[in-house]
């Protein structure tokens, strides 16, 4: 009988480990930062899918300050890049080669939470790495993990909670916000608002025409290629086309275009070659040996140029229609591997209490993920809560999710302007522009910033964050 009781207690303890978040203190991660850092795993709705997190308390008043969750995009990119490359207390500049104390850290007045999601990203564990994800399912699992975080840190319950992030987080964030707002449980999370940077919101609006226009008006895309695009790709989405059908269902437009349209798109992508789409004024790393440059290009290509040309000449369909070819260049600047190398050190994994040292941490994981949009949520769930702050921050030199596309989808949803387009400044210099809408939306641009706005313009984004918390626009 005694042995049976021991076995029963052991089973119960294992079950609790599986279903409850873990919390450990991180020691000596960086010599420059000696304040508290915690890490662990949060559970989701799927047993075996445990999301790795890092929690960095506020440097001001951690016992009373609000909580902010940061999400990177992808889908499949780790939020630890945001921590170490953008908004954390210790960060690295792009190709800077070293970590430094960040004087504009977002945890100066907020408790910061970074979650690697969906399962299988970074150090997070996945029951099935081949799982087919949707945004709705992912949001429900992330919501469960956030609730688990507050159970793991019960002293934070009831605090003002905010969500921030960039890129595909423009879809993650509104979905998670909707889950929180529609929750009717007793331990409802106190959502104050969200701040989405260069957010993918509707793929059919944020790409294509917006990228072509972005390149042309910055002298990257030739007039010939742009005019070809305008002539042969008139059917690609723009601000005139509806995003939804009469029933409110998101329209997945036909992904086939004419052969001449693809030729124009190919010309545009080749014009972009050698530029970093994530910030067109960023410098790419240089290589002395040509063969090393070739290896680098192949390793970091999104699509190989040879593949594109083969497709151009051999995949033409009889009806002069073929699959829509991407506008992304075959060669862009690659990733800065400083963060990858640091997080893959066994000493770092030991300090972070990673469950499996053999995991190879990468900035982005390849997932089976079905893309959708989040724009429909602004006119449905989010519209019901005008008191919830909905801020969009846009770096003007980002070619991936350009300000042009962001302005386009805001115009299409039909929100009503509250305060007119105006400049905001930093140290007497124009730092960007801001406009607010009666439905609770605020658009603020950051002049000279690319896709990773907090990495490019740390001081300016801290000014925006402070204004966001204070509930007033930057001046």
C-alpha positions as CSV (number, residue, x, y, z in Angstrom):
1,X,0.0,0.0,0.0
2,X,2.8,2.4,0.9
3,X,4.5,1.7,-2.5
4,X,1.3,2.4,-4.3
5,X,1.0,5.7,-2.5
6,X,4.5,6.7,-3.5
7,X,3.8,5.7,-7.2
8,X,0.6,7.8,-7.0
9,X,2.4,10.8,-5.6
10,X,5.1,10.5,-8.2
11,X,2.5,10.4,-11.0
12,X,0.8,13.5,-9.5
13,X,4.2,15.4,-9.3
14,X,5.0,14.5,-12.9
15,X,1.6,15.7,-14.0
16,X,2.1,19.0,-12.1
17,X,5.5,19.5,-13.7
18,X,3.9,19.1,-17.1
19,X,1.0,21.4,-16.5
20,X,2.5,24.2,-14.4
21,X,5.0,26.8,-15.4
22,X,8.6,26.7,-14.1
23,X,10.6,29.6,-12.7
24,X,14.3,29.8,-12.0
25,X,16.6,32.8,-11.4
26,X,19.2,33.5,-14.1
27,X,22.6,34.2,-12.7
28,X,25.5,36.1,-14.3
29,X,24.1,36.2,-17.8
30,X,25.9,39.5,-18.5
31,X,28.5,41.2,-16.3
32,X,27.0,44.6,-17.2
33,X,23.6,43.8,-15.8
34,X,23.3,42.4,-12.2
35,X,19.5,42.9,-11.6
36,X,17.1,40.0,-11.5
37,X,16.3,37.9,-14.5
38,X,14.1,34.8,-14.6
39,X,13.5,32.0,-17.1
40,X,11.5,28.9,-17.5
41,X,8.8,27.1,-19.4
42,X,5.1,27.9,-19.7
43,X,2.5,25.4,-20.6
44,X,0.0,25.6,-23.4
45,X,-3.2,23.8,-24.3
46,X,-1.2,21.0,-26.0
47,X,0.6,18.7,-23.7
48,X,4.3,18.6,-24.5
49,X,4.3,22.1,-26.0
50,X,6.1,24.2,-23.4
51,X,7.1,27.8,-24.3
52,X,10.4,29.1,-23.1
53,X,10.3,32.5,-21.6
54,X,12.6,35.1,-20.0
55,X,11.2,37.6,-17.5
56,X,13.2,40.8,-16.7
57,X,11.6,42.8,-13.9
58,X,11.4,46.6,-14.1
59,X,14.5,48.6,-13.0
60,X,12.2,51.2,-11.4
61,X,9.3,49.7,-9.4
62,X,8.9,46.0,-10.2
63,X,6.3,45.6,-7.5
64,X,3.9,48.1,-9.1
65,X,5.0,48.7,-12.7
66,X,3.0,47.3,-15.7
67,X,3.9,44.2,-17.6
68,X,4.8,44.2,-21.3
69,X,5.0,41.1,-23.5
70,X,7.3,41.3,-26.5
71,X,6.8,39.1,-29.5
72,X,8.9,38.8,-32.7
73,X,7.4,37.6,-35.9
74,X,8.2,35.0,-38.6
75,X,6.0,33.2,-37.9
76,X,8.6,31.2,-36.1
77,X,11.1,33.9,-35.0
78,X,12.3,34.0,-31.4
79,X,11.5,36.9,-29.1
80,X,14.9,36.5,-27.6
81,X,16.2,38.4,-30.6
82,X,14.0,41.3,-29.5
83,X,15.5,41.0,-26.0
84,X,19.1,40.9,-27.1
85,X,18.9,43.0,-30.3
86,X,16.2,45.6,-29.6
87,X,14.6,46.4,-26.3
88,X,16.3,44.5,-23.4
89,X,18.7,46.0,-20.8
90,X,21.7,44.4,-22.7
91,X,21.5,44.6,-26.5
92,X,23.7,44.4,-29.6
93,X,23.7,46.7,-32.6
94,X,23.3,45.1,-36.1
95,X,26.8,43.8,-36.9
96,X,28.1,45.6,-33.8
97,X,30.0,42.6,-32.6
98,X,29.3,43.0,-28.9
99,X,26.6,43.3,-26.2
100,X,26.3,46.6,-24.4
101,X,24.2,48.2,-21.7
102,X,21.1,49.7,-23.3
103,X,20.4,53.2,-21.9
104,X,16.9,53.1,-23.5
105,X,15.9,49.6,-22.3
106,X,12.1,49.1,-22.2
107,X,12.4,47.7,-18.7
108,X,13.4,51.0,-17.2
109,X,9.7,51.4,-16.3
110,X,8.1,48.1,-17.2
111,X,8.4,44.4,-16.4
112,X,9.4,42.7,-19.6
113,X,8.3,39.3,-20.7
114,X,9.7,37.5,-23.8
115,X,8.1,34.2,-24.9
116,X,9.4,32.0,-27.7
117,X,6.3,30.9,-29.6
118,X,4.8,28.9,-31.2
119,X,6.1,25.6,-29.8
120,X,9.3,24.5,-31.5
121,X,10.7,28.1,-31.8
122,X,14.0,28.7,-30.0
123,X,14.3,26.7,-26.8
124,X,10.5,26.0,-26.6
125,X,9.6,22.3,-26.8
126,X,7.1,20.9,-29.3
127,X,5.2,17.6,-29.1
128,X,5.1,17.5,-32.9
129,X,7.5,19.7,-34.9
130,X,5.4,19.0,-38.0
131,X,2.2,20.4,-36.5
132,X,0.1,22.6,-38.8
133,X,-0.4,25.9,-37.1
134,X,-3.1,28.5,-37.6
135,X,-3.2,32.0,-36.1
136,X,-6.4,31.2,-34.2
137,X,-4.9,28.0,-32.6
138,X,-1.6,29.7,-31.9
139,X,-3.4,32.6,-30.1
140,X,-5.3,30.3,-27.9
141,X,-2.1,28.4,-26.9
142,X,-0.2,31.6,-26.4
143,X,-3.0,33.0,-24.3
144,X,-2.8,29.8,-22.1
145,X,0.9,30.4,-21.7
146,X,0.4,34.0,-20.7
147,X,-2.1,32.9,-18.0
148,X,0.4,30.3,-16.8
149,X,2.9,33.1,-16.5
150,X,0.7,35.1,-14.2
151,X,0.1,31.9,-12.2
152,X,3.8,31.4,-12.0
153,X,4.3,35.1,-10.9
154,X,1.0,35.7,-8.9
155,X,2.3,39.0,-7.6
156,X,1.9,40.4,-11.1
157,X,-1.8,39.5,-11.4
158,X,-4.1,42.5,-12.0
159,X,-1.3,44.7,-13.3
160,X,-1.7,46.7,-16.5
161,X,-0.7,44.3,-19.3
162,X,0.6,45.4,-22.7
163,X,1.7,43.5,-25.8
164,X,4.4,44.8,-28.2
165,X,6.2,43.3,-31.1
166,X,7.1,43.6,-34.8
167,X,6.6,42.0,-38.2
168,X,4.3,38.9,-38.1
169,X,3.6,39.9,-34.5
170,X,1.2,42.3,-36.3
171,X,-1.0,39.3,-36.6
172,X,0.0,37.5,-33.4
173,X,-0.8,40.6,-31.3
174,X,-4.4,41.4,-32.3
175,X,-5.3,37.7,-32.1
176,X,-3.9,37.4,-28.6
177,X,-5.5,40.7,-27.6
178,X,-8.9,39.4,-28.8
179,X,-8.5,36.3,-26.7
180,X,-7.7,38.4,-23.6
181,X,-10.6,40.8,-24.2
182,X,-13.2,38.1,-24.8
183,X,-12.1,36.1,-21.8
184,X,-14.8,35.9,-19.1
185,X,-12.9,34.0,-16.4
186,X,-12.4,35.4,-12.9
187,X,-8.6,35.8,-13.5
188,X,-9.1,38.1,-16.5
189,X,-5.9,39.8,-17.7
190,X,-6.0,43.6,-17.4
191,X,-5.1,44.5,-21.0
192,X,-4.1,48.2,-21.4
193,X,-3.1,48.1,-25.0
194,X,-0.7,47.0,-27.7
195,X,2.1,48.6,-29.7
196,X,2.8,46.8,-33.0
197,X,6.0,47.8,-34.9
198,X,6.0,47.5,-38.8
199,X,3.3,45.0,-38.4
200,X,2.1,42.6,-41.0
201,X,-1.6,43.1,-40.9
202,X,-2.9,42.0,-44.3
203,X,-0.4,40.2,-46.6
204,X,-2.3,41.2,-49.7
205,X,-1.9,44.9,-48.8
206,X,1.4,45.0,-47.0
207,X,3.3,43.4,-49.9
208,X,3.2,43.6,-53.7
209,X,2.2,47.1,-54.8
210,X,3.5,48.7,-51.5
211,X,6.9,47.2,-52.0
212,X,7.1,48.2,-55.6
213,X,6.1,51.8,-54.7
214,X,8.5,51.8,-51.8
215,X,11.4,50.9,-54.1
216,X,10.5,53.2,-56.9
217,X,10.1,56.3,-54.8
218,X,13.5,55.7,-53.1
219,X,15.4,55.4,-56.3
220,X,15.9,51.6,-56.0
221,X,13.5,50.4,-58.6
222,X,13.9,51.7,-62.1
223,X,11.2,53.6,-63.9
224,X,11.1,51.0,-66.6
225,X,10.4,48.1,-64.1
226,X,8.0,50.1,-62.1
227,X,6.0,51.2,-65.2
228,X,5.9,47.5,-66.3
229,X,4.6,46.6,-62.9
230,X,1.9,49.3,-63.1
231,X,0.9,48.2,-66.7
232,X,0.9,44.4,-66.3
233,X,-0.1,43.9,-62.6
234,X,-3.2,46.1,-62.3
235,X,-5.1,43.2,-60.7
236,X,-2.8,43.0,-57.7
237,X,-4.4,44.4,-54.5
238,X,-4.4,48.1,-53.7
239,X,-6.6,50.4,-51.7
240,X,-9.5,50.1,-54.0
241,X,-10.1,46.3,-53.6
242,X,-12.2,45.1,-50.7
243,X,-10.4,43.0,-48.1
244,X,-13.5,41.0,-47.3
245,X,-16.5,39.7,-49.1
246,X,-20.1,40.7,-48.3
247,X,-20.2,38.2,-45.5
248,X,-17.1,39.6,-43.8
249,X,-14.9,36.7,-44.7
250,X,-11.3,37.4,-45.6
251,X,-10.8,36.9,-49.4
252,X,-7.8,34.8,-50.5
253,X,-7.2,36.3,-53.9
254,X,-6.0,34.1,-56.7
255,X,-2.2,33.8,-56.6
256,X,-1.9,33.6,-60.4
257,X,-0.8,36.5,-62.4
258,X,0.2,37.0,-66.1
259,X,3.7,36.1,-67.3
260,X,4.4,39.7,-68.1
261,X,3.5,40.7,-64.6
262,X,6.0,38.1,-63.2
263,X,8.6,39.5,-65.6
264,X,8.1,43.0,-64.1
265,X,8.2,41.5,-60.5
266,X,11.4,39.7,-61.4
267,X,12.9,43.0,-62.6
268,X,11.9,44.7,-59.4
269,X,13.4,41.9,-57.2
270,X,16.7,42.2,-59.1
271,X,16.7,46.0,-58.5
272,X,16.5,45.3,-54.8
273,X,19.4,42.8,-54.8
274,X,22.2,43.7,-52.5
275,X,20.0,46.0,-50.3
276,X,18.8,45.0,-46.9
277,X,15.1,45.1,-47.2
278,X,14.8,45.2,-43.4
279,X,16.5,48.7,-43.5
280,X,17.6,49.9,-46.9
281,X,20.2,52.2,-45.5
282,X,21.8,49.4,-43.5
283,X,25.3,48.3,-44.7
284,X,25.8,44.7,-45.7
285,X,28.9,42.9,-44.4
286,X,31.8,42.8,-46.9
287,X,33.9,39.8,-47.8
288,X,37.4,39.7,-49.3
289,X,37.0,36.4,-51.1
290,X,34.4,36.0,-53.9
291,X,33.8,32.3,-53.1
292,X,33.0,33.3,-49.5
293,X,30.5,35.9,-50.7
294,X,28.8,33.3,-52.9
295,X,28.5,30.9,-50.0
296,X,27.0,33.7,-47.9
297,X,24.5,34.6,-50.6
298,X,23.4,31.0,-51.0
299,X,23.1,30.5,-47.2
300,X,20.9,33.6,-46.7
301,X,18.9,33.6,-49.9
302,X,15.1,33.6,-49.7
303,X,14.9,32.4,-53.3
304,X,17.8,31.6,-55.6
305,X,18.1,33.7,-58.7
306,X,18.7,30.6,-60.9
307,X,15.4,29.2,-59.7
308,X,13.6,32.4,-60.7
309,X,15.1,32.4,-64.2
310,X,14.2,28.7,-64.7
311,X,10.7,29.5,-63.6
312,X,10.5,32.5,-65.9
313,X,11.4,30.4,-69.0
314,X,10.0,26.9,-68.3
315,X,7.0,27.3,-66.0
316,X,5.0,29.5,-68.3
317,X,1.4,28.3,-68.6
318,X,-0.6,28.0,-71.8
319,X,-3.0,30.7,-70.8
320,X,-0.2,33.1,-70.1
321,X,-0.9,32.8,-66.4
322,X,1.5,31.4,-63.8
323,X,2.0,31.3,-60.0
324,X,2.6,34.7,-58.6
325,X,6.4,35.3,-58.2
326,X,7.7,37.1,-55.1
327,X,9.2,40.6,-55.2
328,X,11.8,39.7,-52.6
329,X,15.4,39.8,-53.9
330,X,17.4,36.7,-54.2
331,X,20.3,38.3,-52.3
332,X,19.9,40.5,-49.2
333,X,22.1,41.1,-46.2
334,X,22.1,38.1,-43.9
335,X,21.6,37.6,-40.2
336,X,24.1,38.9,-37.6
337,X,25.1,35.7,-35.9
338,X,26.3,37.3,-32.7
339,X,23.1,36.4,-30.8
340,X,22.9,32.9,-32.3
341,X,26.5,32.2,-31.2
342,X,25.8,33.5,-27.7
343,X,22.6,31.5,-27.1
344,X,24.2,28.3,-28.4
345,X,27.0,28.4,-25.9
346,X,26.5,25.6,-23.3
347,X,27.4,28.1,-20.6
348,X,24.5,30.3,-21.8
349,X,22.1,27.4,-21.9
350,X,23.2,26.4,-18.4
351,X,22.6,29.9,-17.1
352,X,19.2,30.0,-18.7
353,X,18.3,26.6,-17.4
354,X,17.4,25.3,-20.9
355,X,15.9,21.8,-20.7
356,X,17.9,20.4,-23.6
357,X,21.4,21.6,-24.4
358,X,21.5,19.8,-27.7
359,X,18.9,22.2,-29.1
360,X,20.4,24.4,-31.8
361,X,19.0,27.9,-31.2
362,X,18.2,29.9,-34.4
363,X,16.6,33.2,-34.8
364,X,13.8,31.8,-36.9
365,X,12.4,28.2,-37.1
366,X,10.7,26.7,-40.1
367,X,7.1,25.9,-39.1
368,X,4.1,24.5,-40.9
369,X,2.1,27.7,-40.5
370,X,-0.9,28.9,-42.4
371,X,-0.7,32.6,-42.8
372,X,-3.8,34.7,-42.4
373,X,-4.5,38.4,-41.5
374,X,-5.5,40.4,-38.5
375,X,-7.1,43.4,-40.2
376,X,-10.6,42.0,-39.7
377,X,-10.1,42.1,-35.9
378,X,-9.8,45.9,-36.0
379,X,-13.4,46.2,-37.3
380,X,-14.8,43.4,-35.1
381,X,-13.5,42.4,-31.7
382,X,-11.0,45.3,-31.2
383,X,-13.6,47.9,-32.3
384,X,-15.7,47.0,-29.2
385,X,-12.9,48.2,-26.9
386,X,-12.0,51.8,-27.9
387,X,-10.4,52.3,-24.4
388,X,-7.7,49.7,-25.3
389,X,-4.8,51.5,-26.8
390,X,-4.0,50.3,-30.3
391,X,-0.7,51.8,-31.5
392,X,1.1,51.2,-34.8
393,X,4.8,52.2,-35.0
394,X,6.3,52.2,-38.5
395,X,10.0,52.6,-39.4
396,X,9.9,54.5,-42.7
397,X,12.9,52.7,-44.3
398,X,11.5,49.2,-44.0
399,X,11.0,47.5,-47.3
400,X,9.5,44.3,-45.8
401,X,6.4,45.9,-44.1
402,X,6.5,49.5,-45.5
403,X,4.8,52.5,-44.1
404,X,3.0,52.8,-47.4
405,X,1.3,49.4,-46.8
406,X,0.4,50.3,-43.2
407,X,-1.2,53.6,-44.3
408,X,-3.1,51.7,-47.0
409,X,-4.7,49.2,-44.7
410,X,-5.6,51.8,-42.1
411,X,-7.3,53.8,-44.9
412,X,-9.2,50.7,-46.0
413,X,-10.7,49.9,-42.7
414,X,-12.3,53.3,-42.7
415,X,-11.4,54.6,-39.2
416,X,-12.2,58.3,-38.6
417,X,-9.3,60.8,-38.1
418,X,-9.2,62.3,-34.6
419,X,-6.0,64.4,-34.7
420,X,-4.4,65.4,-38.0
421,X,-1.1,64.2,-39.3
422,X,1.7,66.1,-37.5
423,X,5.4,66.0,-36.8
424,X,6.9,64.8,-33.6
425,X,10.5,65.7,-32.6
426,X,13.5,64.5,-30.7
427,X,16.1,67.0,-29.6
428,X,14.5,69.6,-31.9
429,X,14.7,67.4,-35.0
430,X,11.8,65.8,-36.8
431,X,11.7,62.2,-35.7
432,X,8.6,61.1,-37.5
433,X,4.9,61.8,-37.9
434,X,1.8,60.9,-35.9
435,X,-2.0,60.6,-36.5
436,X,-4.8,59.4,-34.2
437,X,-8.2,57.9,-35.0
438,X,-11.4,58.0,-33.0
439,X,-11.6,54.3,-32.8
440,X,-8.6,54.2,-30.5
441,X,-5.9,53.7,-33.2
442,X,-2.7,55.7,-33.3
443,X,-0.1,55.6,-36.1
444,X,3.4,57.0,-35.3
445,X,6.2,56.8,-37.9
446,X,9.9,56.8,-37.1
447,X,12.1,58.6,-39.7
448,X,15.1,56.6,-40.8
449,X,14.2,53.4,-39.0
450,X,13.9,50.0,-40.7
451,X,12.0,46.8,-39.8
452,X,13.7,46.5,-36.4
453,X,12.7,50.0,-35.2
454,X,14.1,49.7,-31.6
455,X,17.4,48.5,-32.9
456,X,17.8,51.3,-35.4
457,X,16.3,54.1,-33.3
458,X,16.6,53.2,-29.6
459,X,16.0,56.7,-28.1
460,X,13.1,57.5,-30.4
461,X,11.3,54.3,-29.7
462,X,11.7,54.8,-26.0
463,X,10.1,58.2,-26.4
464,X,7.2,56.5,-28.2
465,X,6.9,53.8,-25.5
466,X,6.8,56.5,-22.7
467,X,4.1,58.4,-24.7
468,X,2.2,55.1,-25.2
469,X,2.2,54.4,-21.4
470,X,1.2,58.0,-20.6
471,X,-1.6,57.9,-23.1
472,X,-0.5,60.9,-25.1
473,X,1.1,61.3,-28.5
474,X,4.8,62.2,-28.8
475,X,5.4,65.9,-29.4
